[in-house]
Amino acid sequence: MKRRDPKSIAEIIDGAVNEAGLSDEMAAQKACYLWPEIMGPGVNRYTYRRYVDHGVLHVYLTSAVLKNELSFHKSKIISLLNQSVGVDVITSLVFH
């Protein structure tokens, strides 16, 4: 079978990711990757580790004061992360 419509590399990769059922996992990793951009350099300076596990973003901070302050804004942070990705993949946020 000969294909006549050319596809870009992005379309091919997106198709393979969707076919493998990894689109939510990729979106969650993208949200984790966008943490410094969304939170800014001031907060990112105190962040030393972050990862996503089953929709929960775990963020390790070196400042107890910042950890306490960010805990009051969890729902807004989750909303900003999900908006930046375009999908609701982050369901909870845990600060360590």
C-alpha positions in Angstrom: 0.0 0.0 0.0 1.5 3.3 -1.1 0.9 6.3 1.1 0.4 9.6 -0.8 0.0 12.1 2.0 3.3 13.3 3.6 3.4 13.4 7.4 5.7 15.5 9.6 7.8 13.8 12.2 5.7 15.4 14.9 2.5 13.8 13.5 4.3 10.4 13.3 5.6 10.6 16.9 2.2 11.7 18.2 0.5 8.9 16.4 2.9 6.3 17.8 2.5 7.7 21.4 -1.3 7.6 21.1 -1.3 4.1 19.6 0.9 2.9 22.5 -1.5 4.5 25.0 1.2 6.8 26.5 -0.3 10.2 25.8 -1.4 10.8 29.5 2.1 9.7 30.7 3.8 12.1 28.2 1.5 14.9 29.3 2.3 14.2 33.0 6.0 14.3 32.3 5.6 17.5 30.3 3.8 19.1 33.3 6.7 18.1 35.5 9.2 19.5 33.0 7.3 22.8 32.9 7.5 23.3 36.7 10.4 25.8 36.5 8.7 27.8 33.7 5.3 28.0 35.5 6.6 28.6 39.1 9.4 30.9 38.1 13.1 31.0 39.0 12.5 32.1 42.6 10.6 28.9 43.5 12.7 26.7 41.2 15.8 27.8 43.1 14.6 25.9 46.1 13.4 22.8 44.1 15.8 20.0 43.9 13.7 17.1 42.8 10.3 16.5 41.2 8.6 13.5 39.6 5.1 12.3 38.7 3.7 9.0 40.0 0.1 8.0 39.0 -1.0 11.6 38.5 0.6 12.9 41.7 3.4 15.5 41.3 6.0 15.1 44.0 8.1 18.2 44.6 11.1 18.3 46.9 11.9 21.7 48.3 14.8 22.9 50.5 12.8 25.7 52.2 10.2 24.8 54.8 8.8 28.3 54.6 8.3 28.0 50.8 6.8 24.5 51.3 4.3 25.9 53.7 3.4 28.8 51.5 3.0 26.7 48.3 0.7 24.2 50.2 -1.9 27.0 50.5 -1.9 27.3 46.7 -2.0 23.7 45.6 -5.2 23.8 43.7 -4.1 26.9 41.7 -0.7 25.3 40.9 -2.4 22.1 39.8 -4.7 24.2 37.6 -1.8 26.1 36.0 0.1 22.9 35.3 -2.9 21.2 33.7 -3.7 24.3 31.6 -0.1 24.4 30.3 -0.3 20.8 29.2 -3.9 21.1 27.9 -5.1 17.9 29.7 -6.0 17.2 33.3 -3.2 14.8 34.2 -2.0 16.2 37.5 -4.6 15.3 40.2 -2.6 16.0 43.3 0.5 17.8 44.5 2.7 16.7 47.3 5.6 18.8 48.8 8.4 17.0 50.5 
